[in-house]
Amino acid sequence: MFKVAGKMFAISTLAASPLRVSVKCDPLLAEQLRDAHAAVIPGWHLNKRHWNTLILDGSLPVQMIKDMIEDSYDLVVSNLPASRRRALGWER
């Protein structure tokens, strides 16, 4: 589990093969990504409206995976109090 300020933004079972990572996602984008990529599925045991699980089998571009993890982090941090965001040095 990967957290920022005590809030989860990514989950992975590091022993899985292929590796999978679940990330938070804007609901509309989450559906679009699932429709476009077989390796993007609804979040396993998570709120499927807000979470996608990425199957890291080599079919997803590396930059796309990085962007989705960063977007997940940003979604979580954007909902923190302003003082916590400033402490993290986070800017939109």
N, CA, C and O atoms as a DFTB+ gen file, in Angstrom:
368 C
 N C O
     1  1       0.845      -1.163       0.000
     2  2       0.000       0.000       0.000
     3  2       0.901       1.240       0.000
     4  3       1.889       1.306       0.731
     5  1       0.544       2.206      -0.823
     6  2       1.313       3.438      -0.928
     7  2       0.412       4.588      -0.504
     8  3      -0.688       4.755      -1.030
     9  1       0.890       5.382       0.456
    10  2       0.076       6.434       1.046
    11  2       0.801       7.773       1.020
    12  3       2.029       7.852       0.969
    13  1      -0.018       8.824       1.059
    14  2       0.486      10.173       1.271
    15  2      -0.406      10.781       2.352
    16  3      -1.632      10.752       2.247
    17  1       0.214      11.325       3.376
    18  2      -0.521      11.924       4.499
    19  2      -1.568      10.964       5.054
    20  3      -2.663      11.380       5.430
    21  1      -1.227       9.683       5.102
    22  2      -2.116       8.675       5.655
    23  2      -3.235       8.224       4.737
    24  3      -4.066       7.407       5.133
    25  1      -3.272       8.743       3.516
    26  2      -4.314       8.398       2.546
    27  2      -3.720       7.544       1.434
    28  3      -2.648       7.847       0.908
    29  1      -4.415       6.493       1.087
    30  2      -3.945       5.542       0.084
    31  2      -4.112       6.114      -1.332
    32  3      -5.168       6.644      -1.677
    33  1      -3.042       5.996      -2.153
    34  2      -3.151       6.399      -3.548
    35  2      -2.772       5.277      -4.514
    36  3      -3.024       5.392      -5.713
    37  1      -2.178       4.209      -4.022
    38  2      -1.847       3.053      -4.864
    39  2      -1.734       1.813      -3.982
    40  3      -1.348       1.879      -2.815
    41  1      -2.088       0.677      -4.589
    42  2      -2.016      -0.609      -3.895
    43  2      -1.411      -1.611      -4.863
    44  3      -1.742      -1.618      -6.049
    45  1      -0.526      -2.453      -4.357
    46  2       0.047      -3.488      -5.205
    47  2       0.373      -4.713      -4.367
    48  3       0.805      -4.615      -3.218
    49  1       0.155      -5.855      -4.971
    50  2       0.649      -7.099      -4.404
    51  2       1.948      -7.370      -5.143
    52  3       1.933      -7.857      -6.273
    53  1       3.045      -7.063      -4.526
    54  2       4.337      -7.092      -5.208
    55  2       4.748      -8.498      -5.638
    56  3       5.623      -8.643      -6.492
    57  1       4.142      -9.528      -5.073
    58  2       4.491     -10.900      -5.441
    59  2       3.680     -11.410      -6.628
    60  3       3.952     -12.500      -7.130
    61  1       2.691     -10.647      -7.085
    62  2       1.837     -11.095      -8.189
    63  2       2.623     -11.158      -9.495
    64  3       3.557     -10.387      -9.716
    65  1       2.232     -12.071     -10.333
    66  2       2.858     -12.182     -11.648
    67  2       1.763     -12.417     -12.688
    68  3       1.111     -13.461     -12.649
    69  1       1.542     -11.505     -13.595
    70  2       2.250     -10.229     -13.715
    71  2       1.859      -9.270     -12.583
    72  3       0.799      -9.384     -11.968
    73  1       2.750      -8.344     -12.348
    74  2       2.530      -7.344     -11.311
    75  2       1.265      -6.557     -11.627
    76  3       0.979      -6.259     -12.786
    77  1       0.513      -6.226     -10.587
    78  2      -0.694      -5.401     -10.714
    79  2      -0.579      -4.253      -9.724
    80  3      -0.050      -4.406      -8.623
    81  1      -1.085      -3.107     -10.143
    82  2      -1.140      -1.956      -9.246
    83  2      -2.492      -1.283      -9.441
    84  3      -2.933      -1.057     -10.568
    85  1      -3.135      -0.971      -8.333
    86  2      -4.412      -0.279      -8.374
    87  2      -4.185       1.183      -8.035
    88  3      -3.471       1.517      -7.089
    89  1      -4.809       2.052      -8.832
    90  2      -4.650       3.492      -8.657
    91  2      -6.002       4.177      -8.698
    92  3      -6.934       3.704      -9.350
    93  1      -6.098       5.290      -7.999
    94  2      -7.306       6.090      -7.996
    95  2      -7.377       6.842      -9.328
    96  3      -6.352       7.207      -9.904
    97  1      -8.607       7.068      -9.806
    98  2      -8.758       7.673     -11.122
    99  2     -10.073       8.447     -11.179
   100  3     -11.048       8.068     -10.531
   101  1     -10.099       9.514     -11.944
   102  2     -11.351      10.217     -12.210
   103  2     -12.330       9.213     -12.811
   104  3     -11.959       8.472     -13.721
   105  1     -13.568       9.169     -12.327
   106  2     -14.516       8.145     -12.782
   107  2     -14.725       8.067     -14.296
   108  3     -14.775       6.968     -14.846
   109  1     -14.846       9.200     -14.975
   110  2     -15.044       9.168     -16.431
   111  2     -13.815       8.626     -17.149
   112  3     -13.928       7.820     -18.073
   113  1     -12.644       9.078     -16.717
   114  2     -11.402       8.592     -17.318
   115  2     -11.205       7.113     -17.016
   116  3     -10.719       6.367     -17.866
   117  1     -11.578       6.684     -15.816
   118  2     -11.430       5.279     -15.437
   119  2     -12.155       4.383     -16.438
   120  3     -11.601       3.383     -16.894
   121  1     -13.382       4.736     -16.774
   122  2     -14.155       3.941     -17.736
   123  2     -13.536       3.971     -19.124
   124  3     -13.478       2.944     -19.800
   125  1     -13.074       5.137     -19.555
   126  2     -12.453       5.263     -20.879
   127  2     -11.201       4.392     -20.976
   128  3     -10.973       3.734     -21.991
   129  1     -10.396       4.393     -19.921
   130  2      -9.172       3.590     -19.930
   131  2      -9.484       2.099     -19.962
   132  3      -8.798       1.332     -20.638
   133  1     -10.514       1.691     -19.235
   134  2     -10.912       0.276     -19.248
   135  2     -11.386      -0.142     -20.634
   136  3     -11.082      -1.243     -21.093
   137  1     -12.132       0.736     -21.301
   138  2     -12.625       0.430     -22.643
   139  2     -11.496       0.352     -23.665
   140  3     -11.571      -0.416     -24.625
   141  1     -10.455       1.146     -23.457
   142  2      -9.370       1.244     -24.441
   143  2      -8.253       0.222     -24.241
   144  3      -7.525      -0.089     -25.183
   145  1      -8.110      -0.306     -23.014
   146  2      -6.963      -1.177     -22.705
   147  2      -7.410      -2.417     -21.937
   148  3      -8.010      -2.302     -20.868
   149  1      -7.127      -3.578     -22.466
   150  2      -7.484      -4.834     -21.797
   151  2      -6.763      -4.995     -20.458
   152  3      -7.246      -5.707     -19.578
   153  1      -5.613      -4.338     -20.300
   154  2      -4.820      -4.461     -19.075
   155  2      -5.245      -3.455     -18.004
   156  3      -4.593      -3.346     -16.966
   157  1      -6.322      -2.728     -18.245
   158  2      -6.883      -1.819     -17.241
   159  2      -8.266      -2.356     -16.902
   160  3      -9.161      -2.403     -17.746
   161  1      -8.417      -2.758     -15.648
   162  2      -9.674      -3.372     -15.208
   163  2     -10.191      -2.625     -13.974
   164  3      -9.433      -1.894     -13.336
   165  1     -11.466      -2.801     -13.634
   166  2     -11.970      -2.152     -12.414
   167  2     -11.145      -2.563     -11.198
   168  3     -10.673      -3.697     -11.106
   169  1     -10.981      -1.631     -10.273
   170  2     -10.186      -1.883      -9.071
   171  2     -10.642      -3.122      -8.322
   172  3     -11.812      -3.239      -7.956
   173  1      -9.733      -4.033      -8.098
   174  2     -10.027      -5.290      -7.422
   175  2     -10.265      -5.017      -5.952
   176  3      -9.381      -4.491      -5.275
   177  1     -11.439      -5.362      -5.438
   178  2     -11.839      -5.152      -4.044
   179  2     -11.792      -3.677      -3.632
   180  3     -11.541      -3.357      -2.471
   181  1     -12.036      -2.787      -4.596
   182  2     -12.041      -1.352      -4.329
   183  2     -13.289      -0.749      -4.951
   184  3     -14.017      -1.430      -5.672
   185  1     -13.538       0.515      -4.677
   186  2     -14.645       1.213      -5.297
   187  2     -14.363       1.306      -6.799
   188  3     -13.512       2.085      -7.229
   189  1     -15.065       0.525      -7.575
   190  2     -14.780       0.396      -9.002
   191  2     -15.063       1.674      -9.780
   192  3     -14.618       1.810     -10.920
   193  1     -15.777       2.590      -9.200
   194  2     -16.026       3.865      -9.860
   195  2     -14.766       4.733      -9.841
   196  3     -14.518       5.495     -10.775
   197  1     -13.977       4.613      -8.781
   198  2     -12.822       5.497      -8.586
   199  2     -11.458       4.816      -8.710
   200  3     -10.430       5.492      -8.705
   201  1     -11.440       3.507      -8.819
   202  2     -10.154       2.803      -8.839
   203  2     -10.041       1.879     -10.047
   204  3     -10.995       1.191     -10.411
   205  1      -8.864       1.877     -10.659
   206  2      -8.525       0.945     -11.732
   207  2      -7.350       0.091     -11.281
   208  3      -6.469       0.556     -10.559
   209  1      -7.349      -1.154     -11.714
   210  2      -6.189      -2.018     -11.515
   211  2      -5.485      -2.144     -12.855
   212  3      -6.099      -2.478     -13.869
   213  1      -4.188      -1.872     -12.840
   214  2      -3.361      -1.968     -14.041
   215  2      -2.615      -3.292     -13.989
   216  3      -1.933      -3.592     -13.009
   217  1      -2.747      -4.073     -15.036
   218  2      -1.996      -5.328     -15.141
   219  2      -0.726      -5.004     -15.916
   220  3      -0.777      -4.672     -17.101
   221  1       0.407      -5.104     -15.240
   222  2       1.677      -4.695     -15.841
   223  2       2.298      -5.870     -16.597
   224  3       3.284      -6.469     -16.169
   225  1       1.679      -6.172     -17.737
   226  2       2.107      -7.299     -18.568
   227  2       2.902      -6.862     -19.793
   228  3       3.182      -7.675     -20.674
   229  1       3.267      -5.588     -19.852
   230  2       4.024      -5.062     -20.981
   231  2       3.163      -4.431     -22.064
   232  3       3.690      -3.846     -23.010
   233  1       1.849      -4.541     -21.938
   234  2       0.977      -3.996     -22.979
   235  2       0.669      -2.512     -22.789
   236  3       0.251      -1.848     -23.737
   237  1       0.867      -1.984     -21.592
   238  2       0.619      -0.565     -21.330
   239  2       1.930       0.212     -21.452
   240  3       2.959      -0.238     -20.949
   241  1       1.906       1.361     -22.106
   242  2       3.123       2.181     -22.194
   243  2       3.590       2.604     -20.794
   244  3       2.779       2.951     -19.936
   245  1       4.883       2.569     -20.587
   246  2       5.457       2.910     -19.282
   247  2       5.054       4.324     -18.874
   248  3       4.715       4.552     -17.712
   249  1       5.083       5.273     -19.802
   250  2       4.725       6.649     -19.459
   251  2       3.273       6.742     -19.010
   252  3       2.949       7.530     -18.121
   253  1       2.404       5.950     -19.611
   254  2       0.996       5.936     -19.215
   255  2       0.853       5.452     -17.770
   256  3       0.079       6.017     -16.997
   257  1       1.587       4.421     -17.415
   258  2       1.552       3.885     -16.046
   259  2       2.040       4.947     -15.065
   260  3       1.417       5.171     -14.027
   261  1       3.150       5.598     -15.393
   262  2       3.682       6.658     -14.527
   263  2       2.675       7.783     -14.366
   264  3       2.466       8.283     -13.260
   265  1       2.049       8.183     -15.473
   266  2       1.060       9.262     -15.427
   267  2      -0.136       8.884     -14.561
   268  3      -0.649       9.721     -13.819
   269  1      -0.584       7.640     -14.646
   270  2      -1.732       7.212     -13.855
   271  2      -1.399       7.178     -12.362
   272  3      -2.245       7.514     -11.534
   273  1      -0.193       6.779     -12.019
   274  2       0.220       6.786     -10.613
   275  2       0.314       8.225     -10.106
   276  3      -0.125       8.529      -8.997
   277  1       0.887       9.103     -10.922
   278  2       0.990      10.509     -10.541
   279  2      -0.399      11.146     -10.406
   280  3      -0.645      11.909      -9.473
   281  1      -1.294      10.834     -11.330
   282  2      -2.659      11.355     -11.253
   283  2      -3.359      10.872      -9.983
   284  3      -4.092      11.632      -9.350
   285  1      -3.137       9.618      -9.612
   286  2      -3.732       9.070      -8.404
   287  2      -3.232       9.841      -7.176
   288  3      -4.015      10.216      -6.304
   289  1      -1.934      10.065      -7.126
   290  2      -1.330      10.833      -6.036
   291  2      -1.962      12.225      -5.970
   292  3      -2.355      12.692      -4.901
   293  1      -2.052      12.878      -7.133
   294  2      -2.603      14.229      -7.182
   295  2      -4.072      14.265      -6.745
   296  3      -4.487      15.198      -6.058
   297  1      -4.854      13.263      -7.135
   298  2      -6.257      13.212      -6.714
   299  2      -6.377      13.142      -5.196
   300  3      -7.221      13.808      -4.597
   301  1      -5.534      12.341      -4.591
   302  2      -5.577      12.192      -3.132
   303  2      -5.098      13.477      -2.448
   304  3      -5.742      13.966      -1.521
   305  1      -3.975      14.016      -2.905
   306  2      -3.423      15.220      -2.276
   307  2      -4.354      16.410      -2.463
   308  3      -4.463      17.248      -1.568
   309  1      -5.022      16.500      -3.599
   310  2      -5.914      17.640      -3.850
   311  2      -7.064      17.708      -2.851
   312  3      -7.662      18.769      -2.669
   313  1      -7.378      16.598      -2.207
   314  2      -8.460      16.573      -1.220
   315  2      -7.978      16.770       0.214
   316  3      -8.778      16.740       1.149
   317  1      -6.682      16.970       0.388
   318  2      -6.141      17.235       1.726
   319  2      -6.364      18.701       2.085
   320  3      -6.542      19.534       1.196
   321  1      -6.356      19.022       3.369
   322  2      -6.435      20.433       3.768
   323  2      -5.270      21.231       3.172
   324  3      -4.187      20.692       2.943
   325  1      -5.509      22.507       2.928
   326  2      -4.498      23.370       2.306
   327  2      -3.167      23.336       3.054
   328  3      -2.105      23.338       2.430
   329  1      -3.216      23.306       4.370
   330  2      -1.971      23.290       5.151
   331  2      -1.163      22.031       4.876
   332  3       0.065      22.092       4.819
   333  1      -1.830      20.883       4.702
   334  2      -1.131      19.624       4.396
   335  2      -0.545      19.668       2.984
   336  3       0.567      19.194       2.753
   337  1      -1.301      20.240       2.042
   338  2      -0.801      20.361       0.668
   339  2       0.446      21.236       0.641
   340  3       1.430      20.904      -0.019
   341  1       0.400      22.356       1.362
   342  2       1.573      23.244       1.406
   343  2       2.764      22.527       2.034
   344  3       3.886      22.652       1.543
   345  1       2.536      21.780       3.110
   346  2       3.610      21.054       3.784
   347  2       4.264      20.043       2.843
   348  3       5.461      19.774       2.949
   349  1       3.479      19.489       1.929
   350  2       4.018      18.527       0.952
   351  2       4.681      19.214      -0.231
   352  3       5.335      18.565      -1.047
   353  1       4.509      20.544      -0.322
   354  2       5.064      21.288      -1.455
   355  2       4.315      20.991      -2.746
   356  3       4.875      21.087      -3.838
   357  1       3.055      20.634      -2.611
   358  2       2.252      20.230      -3.768
   359  2       1.572      21.446      -4.373
   360  3       1.004      22.278      -3.666
   361  1       1.642      21.533      -5.699
   362  2       0.945      22.577      -6.444
   363  2       0.207      21.919      -7.586
   364  3       0.696      20.953      -8.171
   365  1      -0.962      22.432      -7.907
   366  2      -1.729      21.890      -9.029
   367  2      -1.031      22.129     -10.321
   368  3      -1.533      21.739     -11.375
